[in-house]
Amino acid sequence: MEQSYVFYNGDIIEEEKVSIDIRSKAFNYGLACFEGIRAYWDEENQQLSLFRVREHYERLLQSCRALYIKLPYTVDDLVNATIELLKKNNFKTTTYIRPIAYKGSTNIGPTLLDDDDRILIYCSPLGSYTGKDELKVKVTSWTRLSDNMLPPRTKASAAYLNSALASLDVKINGYDEAIFLTDTGSVCEGPGENIFIVRKGKLITPPPSDNILEGITRETVMELARDVLGMEVVERSVKRTELYACDEAFFSGTAMEITPICEIDDRPVPGGINGEVYKKIKALFDKITLGKLEGYEHYSTPVYDK
Ligand SMILES: Cc1ncc(COP(=O)(O)O)c(C=O)c1O
């Protein structure tokens, strides 16, 4: 494997030079938050473009605020660091970027008040997240964290135990992905992605008040559906059995991108990979992520100087 570089507290250095203290609060208590960003490789133009990178760093700093993690960087600093990091790694393929802000303090006890906050950014090539064209999903018996337990609006590392348990629950039973319900029984999201359904020509997705992460891909899908396709987009609570009545369903997320669902709780979803709305959104998404959708070029940040 080629030498991999990471951004660590202000410098770009070889990955093997970074070590995390075994006593750190990030490791012991999960006191950390992170982001997942994609940079898309455009073979035709030999360019790598970060997709909505500013929004990802705005969300990271918002997560840091909620978790009392103090970083001496602005959104611009982090965007520039990411561009430099990708250049240094010389990636010429679609890449996933993972910034993690964390509590480096090694004192015993899960306090957020200690100093020694750090940030690390690493990246690796990532094509399809699931390796599948369409997914068989199952509602998990694990409940999504609610806002007053652990803020779902942040990408707090500790919250991903909830995600991992849900994934385990369904994957060991042969399904591809889980769907969480909220503590009040509404459809929430997947372990690392938001969910959309289509019913009678309307695009429907659960609202932030149903404990979802406010996904950047979700926001992009809503914008494309409303402004480019002229569809009615509705943010409202969805109950479990409405999933059985939908015409189409798909997930959205940075890692997951736009992936159709063909089965929910062993019931077929009629559209699946051939769903008309899914196909239109996917085609637009493939353009927007390369900076090739007219009017949306500003969502792309090129990495290499031309
Ligand atoms: C729990 C959860 N929901 C939704 C998403 C999708 O968010 P985004 O589209 O910003 O990647 C993610 C991924 O970051 C996630 O971890």
Ligand as a Chemical Component Dictionary entry (heavy atoms), coordinates in Angstrom:
data_LIG
# 
_chem_comp.id                   LIG 
_chem_comp.type                 NON-POLYMER 
_chem_comp.pdbx_formal_charge   0 
_chem_comp.three_letter_code    LIG 
# 
loop_
_chem_comp_atom.comp_id 
_chem_comp_atom.atom_id 
_chem_comp_atom.alt_atom_id 
_chem_comp_atom.type_symbol 
_chem_comp_atom.charge 
_chem_comp_atom.model_Cartn_x 
_chem_comp_atom.model_Cartn_y 
_chem_comp_atom.model_Cartn_z 
_chem_comp_atom.pdbx_ordinal 
LIG C1 C1 C 0 -27.068 8.517  11.433 1  
LIG C2 C2 C 0 -26.892 9.138  10.101 2  
LIG N1 N1 N 0 -27.971 9.572  9.429  3  
LIG C3 C3 C 0 -27.875 10.135 8.222  4  
LIG C4 C4 C 0 -26.648 10.288 7.600  5  
LIG C5 C5 C 0 -26.567 10.937 6.254  6  
LIG O1 O1 O 0 -26.004 12.223 6.376  7  
LIG P1 P1 P 0 -25.186 12.869 5.186  8  
LIG O2 O2 O 0 -26.059 12.854 4.013  9  
LIG O3 O3 O 0 -24.879 14.246 5.660  10 
LIG O4 O4 O 0 -23.967 12.040 4.999  11 
LIG C6 C6 C 0 -25.489 9.839  8.258  12 
LIG C7 C7 C 0 -24.170 10.002 7.632  13 
LIG O5 O5 O 0 -23.462 10.929 7.930  14 
LIG C8 C8 C 0 -25.610 9.267  9.540  15 
LIG O6 O6 O 0 -24.532 8.824  10.191 16 
# 
loop_
_chem_comp_bond.comp_id 
_chem_comp_bond.atom_id_1 
_chem_comp_bond.atom_id_2 
_chem_comp_bond.value_order 
_chem_comp_bond.pdbx_ordinal 
LIG C1 C2 SING 1  
LIG C2 N1 SING 2  
LIG C2 C8 DOUB 3  
LIG N1 C3 DOUB 4  
LIG C3 C4 SING 5  
LIG C4 C5 SING 6  
LIG C4 C6 DOUB 7  
LIG C5 O1 SING 8  
LIG O1 P1 SING 9  
LIG P1 O2 DOUB 10 
LIG P1 O3 SING 11 
LIG P1 O4 SING 12 
LIG C6 C7 SING 13 
LIG C6 C8 SING 14 
LIG C7 O5 DOUB 15 
LIG C8 O6 SING 16 
# 
